[in-house]
Amino acid sequence: MISEEQVRHVANLARLGLKDEEVARMGEQLGAILESIDKIGELDLEGVPPTANPLNLTNVLRPDEPREELPREEALAPAPEPVDGLFAVPRID
């Protein structure tokens, strides 16, 4: 079981403001996750190669080939309010 203090610490790292009842629920959920990870650690994985994906998939995107650039006017056409030939976006403080 994960302690209330550990739950609050993880919540603080994630910038989550949890109420007391949420801390208790999160403690149970995090505890279940850690138990699942422990079960995985008990498996004999000798000879099993690491995988990023269990399915044998290949990239389905088109080849990245150079082509003519999009004219500025055409690129800016859907922009609500271009400024000086550029996309205008809200300032981030």
Phi, psi and omega in degrees: 000143179266140184282161177299322179297319179294320178298314180296324179295313179297318178299320179295318178298325180273003181059042178253132174263106183257140172281165183303317180292331178287326179298315180297315180296317179296324177300316178296316182293316178295323177299317179296321178296315180295324176296319178297320179295321177299319179298319178296322179296339180279347183289145174274104184251019178300127179083000178267118182289146176296143179226146174269336182209129181288346180265144180273079182257152174242162181296128182255012179277157178291157177298144179274101182239142179296145175208174183299144179286157179284132178299143183306316182299320180290321179294322183275352183305316181278354181290134183295318182213079177294149180235122178052041177076018180231161173288132177263129180233157179296147177290139178252121180262000000 
